[in-house]
Amino acid sequence: MNEKELREIRRRFRPDKNNILSIKGCIVNGEGTIIARLNQPMATCSVEESEKLLAIMKKSLSGGLGTNLLDLEFTAQHGLDGDKHQLLMALRNSALKDEGALEAFYQRVISSVHLDGNYAILLAFDQYDVFSYTADGQKEDSTTVFPYMVCAVCPVKPLNAGLYFRDYDSTFRSIDQNTVLAPPEMGFMFPTFDDRAANIYNVLYYTRDLTDVHGEFIDTLFGVELPMSSADQKENFDHCLKETLDEACDFQVIRSVHGQIAELMEEHKASKNDQPLRLTKNSLSSMLEYCGVDGERVSRFGDRFDEQFGKNAEVTPKNIMDVKKFNLETPDVTIKVNPDRTDLVSTQVINGVKYILIRAAEGVEVNGVNITIQ
């Protein structure tokens, strides 16, 4: 899926835009026991309740492609011919009406989810009449139907007893301890919406925590090859640089790579290209060459990149470099620099001592107090 297709599906999660008849699921306690099953018709919900339920389900489609949202592929080697893919197909083809498939799905989720306290497993099924455009840009009637389902696994958190203000009568009222549905920790959409049509060989997986893709959940439900988390991609890329560049991994190289990636992301954004921006070993090697890194070290970097990420791997830029910040850290000092003004910072060795130098003009403050530099 690309960004445009993702936005098209996200827009479905409004009370007047979808064909979701009900939200199905169950509540599970900390011991892994189902304590309640639910089948909440959307027609019986108030507008406010409907909006909030749909917002929870939509959250499983939030974040960026390649970061929170990972495109997982079923292959002959990983899950395509197995019962895991068949179960997803049974749920989708029955529009979540196959009770046996629902129960089997709940048990698989329960066996693979380890959250503190109670949580909810929620499922929604929607049928999207996919519109098309005429040559002059006018919408045409739908000729394709895209049936899909969205799952959200949400913590159910306690809401403390106390006094709460009611807007409609401007009074404080006491309520007992209750529970509230939190945003999902993980979820998915199946099938994916590729080229504005169903791709039953892929699932769009969501994880809230960029440091944890919940590998057991992915393996139990999908049986596909586990993706690398955003945090692991960042760590592996950092190791690639440090281990292969050695002393050439200096301030100027990191600043230059940071600037080049930021520029590529800006150009991609300005181009309005809906395909996600990806970086390859070759593109990153070219950046290092531009920085003046010698060919032997660049070659070592390429070999190490293949080892860490795999042959012909592509990485999401924001996963390996946060271009919105530029920090320099020592064990005792952290310096935060405007990413657009890294030119104000340099490093230098003076009388055998290493220094970080920051060019300063007016407006220097220490703990909020303007100071002068003598």
C-alpha positions in Angstrom: 0.0 0.0 0.0 1.1 3.6 -0.6 0.2 6.7 1.3 -2.6 7.6 -1.0 -4.3 4.2 -0.7 -3.8 4.3 3.1 -5.5 7.7 3.4 -8.4 6.4 1.3 -9.0 3.6 3.7 -8.5 5.8 6.8 -11.3 8.1 5.5 -13.7 5.1 5.8 -13.6 5.3 9.6 -16.4 7.9 9.9 -20.0 7.1 10.9 -21.3 8.2 7.4 -18.5 6.8 5.3 -18.4 3.0 6.0 -20.5 -0.1 5.8 -19.4 -1.5 9.2 -22.5 -3.1 10.8 -21.0 -4.0 14.2 -17.8 -4.3 16.3 -17.1 -7.8 17.4 -14.6 -9.0 20.0 -14.0 -10.0 23.5 -12.5 -8.8 26.8 -9.6 -10.8 28.2 -8.3 -10.7 31.8 -4.7 -10.8 32.9 -4.8 -14.6 33.2 -5.8 -15.0 29.5 -9.4 -15.9 30.2 -12.2 -14.4 28.1 -14.5 -12.6 30.6 -16.9 -11.1 28.1 -17.8 -11.4 24.4 -19.3 -8.5 22.5 -21.1 -7.8 19.3 -22.0 -4.1 19.3 -24.2 -3.0 16.4 -23.2 0.4 15.1 -26.9 1.2 14.5 -27.5 1.2 18.3 -24.6 3.5 19.1 -25.0 7.3 19.5 -23.0 9.4 17.1 -20.4 10.1 19.8 -20.1 6.4 20.6 -19.8 5.5 17.0 -17.1 8.1 16.4 -15.1 6.9 19.3 -15.3 3.3 18.4 -14.3 4.0 14.8 -11.4 6.2 16.0 -10.1 3.2 18.1 -10.2 0.9 15.0 -8.7 3.6 12.8 -5.8 3.8 15.2 -4.7 0.5 13.9 -4.0 2.3 10.6 -2.1 5.2 12.2 1.6 6.1 11.9 3.8 5.9 8.9 4.4 3.1 6.4 7.6 1.4 7.3 7.5 2.7 10.9 4.3 1.9 12.9 2.8 0.2 9.8 4.6 -2.8 8.4 3.6 -4.6 5.2 3.9 -8.3 5.9 3.8 -10.8 3.0 2.5 -14.3 3.0 4.7 -16.6 0.8 4.8 -20.3 0.1 7.7 -20.4 2.6 6.0 -18.3 5.2 2.4 -19.0 5.9 0.6 -18.8 2.5 -0.5 -22.4 2.4 -1.0 -22.7 6.2 -4.0 -22.6 8.5 -3.1 -19.1 9.7 -3.8 -17.5 6.3 -6.8 -19.8 5.9 -8.2 -18.5 9.2 -7.9 -14.9 8.1 -9.6 -15.7 4.8 -12.4 -17.5 6.7 -13.0 -14.4 8.9 -13.0 -12.0 6.0 -15.1 -14.2 3.6 -17.7 -14.7 6.3 -17.8 -11.0 7.2 -16.9 -12.1 10.8 -20.0 -14.3 11.0 -18.1 -17.6 11.3 -18.3 -18.2 15.1 -15.8 -21.1 15.0 -13.3 -18.9 13.1 -13.8 -16.1 15.6 -13.2 -18.3 18.6 -10.1 -19.8 17.0 -8.8 -16.3 16.2 -9.4 -15.1 19.8 -7.5 -18.1 21.2 -4.5 -17.4 18.9 -4.4 -13.8 20.0 -4.7 -14.7 23.7 -1.8 -17.2 23.4 0.5 -14.5 21.9 -0.4 -11.3 23.7 1.2 -10.4 27.0 -0.2 -7.2 28.4 -0.5 -6.1 32.0 -4.2 -6.2 33.0 -7.3 -6.7 30.9 -7.4 -6.0 27.2 -9.9 -6.1 24.3 -9.7 -7.9 21.0 -11.8 -5.9 18.5 -12.7 -6.7 14.9 -14.6 -4.7 12.3 -15.6 -5.8 8.8 -16.2 -3.3 6.0 -17.1 -3.5 2.3 -15.8 -0.6 0.3 -17.4 0.2 -3.1 -14.2 1.4 -4.7 -15.0 4.4 -7.0 -13.0 5.4 -10.0 -12.5 8.5 -12.1 -13.3 9.4 -15.6 -10.8 11.0 -18.0 -12.0 14.4 -17.0 -11.6 13.7 -13.3 -15.3 13.0 -12.4 -16.2 10.2 -10.0 -17.7 7.1 -11.6 -20.0 4.5 -10.0 -18.2 1.7 -8.3 -17.3 -1.4 -10.3 -15.1 -3.1 -7.6 -15.9 -4.1 -4.0 -13.1 -4.3 -1.5 -14.1 -6.4 1.6 -11.6 -6.2 4.4 -11.3 -6.4 8.2 -9.4 -4.4 10.8 -8.3 -5.8 14.2 -7.3 -3.8 17.3 -5.8 -5.2 20.5 -6.5 -2.5 23.1 -5.6 -2.4 26.9 -8.7 -1.9 29.1 -7.5 0.5 31.8 -9.2 1.4 35.1 -10.8 4.8 35.5 -10.6 5.9 39.1 -13.7 6.6 41.2 -14.3 10.3 41.9 -16.2 13.4 41.1 -16.7 14.1 37.4 -18.2 17.2 35.8 -21.2 16.8 33.5 -21.4 19.4 30.8 -25.1 19.1 30.0 -26.3 20.0 33.5 -23.2 21.7 34.9 -22.9 19.6 38.0 -20.3 17.3 39.6 -21.4 13.7 40.0 -19.8 10.8 41.8 -19.0 7.6 39.8 -17.6 4.3 40.9 -14.4 2.9 39.5 -14.9 1.9 35.9 -12.8 1.0 32.9 -11.9 2.8 29.7 -10.8 1.5 26.3 -7.2 2.6 25.5 -5.7 3.0 22.0 -4.4 -0.3 20.5 -1.0 -1.7 21.3 -1.1 -3.7 18.0 -3.5 -4.5 15.2 -3.8 -5.1 11.5 -5.8 -4.8 8.3 -6.4 -7.8 6.0 -6.2 -7.9 3.1 -4.1 -4.9 2.0 -5.5 -2.3 -0.5 -2.8 -2.5 -3.2 -3.4 -0.7 -6.5 -6.9 0.1 -5.0 -7.8 -3.6 -5.0 -7.6 -6.5 -2.5 -4.2 -8.2 -2.1 -4.9 -11.3 0.0 -1.2 -12.1 0.1 -0.3 -9.2 2.4 -1.4 -7.9 5.7 -0.8 -4.3 7.0 0.4 -4.7 10.6 0.4 -2.0 13.3 2.5 -1.7 16.4 2.3 1.3 18.7 5.8 0.7 20.2 8.5 1.3 17.6 11.0 -0.6 19.7 8.8 -3.8 19.8 7.0 -5.4 16.8 5.5 -8.1 19.1 7.2 -11.0 17.3 5.2 -13.7 19.0 1.9 -12.1 17.9 3.1 -11.9 14.3 4.4 -15.5 14.3 1.2 -16.9 15.9 -1.3 -15.1 13.7 0.5 -14.8 10.4 3.6 -17.1 10.4 5.5 -14.7 8.2 9.1 -13.6 8.3 9.5 -11.3 11.3 10.2 -7.6 10.4 12.9 -5.6 12.0 11.6 -2.9 14.4 12.4 0.8 13.8 14.5 0.9 16.9 16.5 -2.1 15.7 17.0 -0.6 12.3 18.4 2.6 13.9 20.7 0.5 16.1 21.9 -1.6 13.3 22.6 1.4 11.0 24.6 3.1 13.8 26.7 -0.1 14.2 27.2 -0.2 10.4 28.7 3.3 10.4 30.8 3.0 13.5 32.2 -0.5 12.9 33.1 0.1 9.2 34.2 3.7 9.1 36.3 3.6 12.3 38.0 7.0 12.9 36.4 8.3 9.7 33.1 8.3 11.5 33.5 11.9 12.6 31.2 14.9 13.2 31.4 16.1 9.7 30.3 12.7 8.2 27.3 12.3 10.5 26.3 15.9 9.9 26.5 15.5 6.2 24.6 12.2 6.1 22.0 13.8 8.3 21.7 16.7 6.0 21.5 14.6 2.8 18.8 12.3 4.2 16.8 15.4 5.4 17.1 16.9 1.9 15.9 13.7 0.3 12.9 13.6 2.6 12.0 17.2 1.8 12.3 16.6 -2.0 10.1 13.5 -1.7 7.5 15.4 0.3 7.5 18.2 -2.2 7.1 15.8 -5.1 3.8 14.5 -3.6 4.9 10.9 -4.5 2.6 8.5 -2.7 5.2 5.7 -2.8 7.2 5.7 0.5 10.8 6.9 0.3 13.3 4.0 0.7 17.1 4.0 1.0 19.3 1.2 -0.3 22.8 0.2 0.3 23.9 2.0 -2.9 22.2 5.2 -2.0 23.7 5.3 1.5 27.1 4.3 0.1 26.9 7.3 -2.3 26.2 9.6 0.6 29.4 8.4 2.3 31.4 8.9 -0.8 30.0 12.4 -1.1 31.3 13.0 2.5 34.8 12.0 1.4 34.9 8.6 3.0 37.4 6.4 1.1 36.4 3.5 -1.1 37.6 0.7 1.1 35.5 1.9 4.1 32.5 2.5 1.9 32.8 -1.1 0.6 33.1 -2.4 4.1 29.9 -0.4 5.0 28.1 -2.1 2.1 29.1 -5.6 3.2 28.1 -4.8 6.8 24.7 -3.4 5.6 24.0 -6.6 3.7 24.7 -8.6 6.9 22.5 -6.4 9.1 19.6 -5.8 6.8 19.8 -8.5 4.1 20.6 -8.5 0.4 18.8 -5.9 -1.6 17.2 -4.5 1.6 15.5 -1.1 1.6 15.1 1.0 4.8 12.8 3.8 5.7 14.9 7.0 6.2 13.1 8.1 9.4 13.9 4.7 11.0 17.7 5.2 10.7 18.0 9.0 11.1 15.8 11.4 13.0 16.1 14.5 10.8 13.9 16.6 13.1 16.6 16.7 15.8 20.4 17.0 16.0 21.9 16.2 19.4 25.5 15.9 20.6 25.9 14.0 23.8 28.8 13.3 26.2 28.5 11.4 29.5 27.9 14.8 31.2 26.5 17.2 28.6 23.8 17.1 26.0 23.6 19.8 23.3 20.4 20.2 21.2 20.9 21.9 17.9 18.4 23.2 15.4 18.8 20.7 12.5 18.8 23.7 10.1 21.8 25.3 11.9 24.3 22.5 12.3 26.7 24.9 10.7 27.1 26.6 14.1 28.7 23.5 15.6 32.2 22.1 14.9 34.7 19.9 16.7 38.4 20.6 17.3 41.4 19.4 19.2 43.2 22.1 21.1 46.4 21.3 22.9 45.5 17.6 22.8 42.0 18.2 24.3 38.9 17.4 22.3 36.3 20.2 22.2 32.8 20.8 20.8 32.6 24.4 19.6 29.4 26.4 19.2 29.4 29.7 17.5 27.3 32.1 19.6 26.0 35.6 18.9 23.3 37.4 20.9 20.5 35.7 22.9 22.5 33.3 25.0 20.6 32.1 28.0 21.6 29.9 31.0 18.6 28.5 32.9 16.4 31.3 31.4 18.8 34.1 32.2 20.4 36.1 29.4 24.2 36.1 29.8 27.1 37.9 28.2 30.2 36.0 27.0 33.3 37.9 28.2 
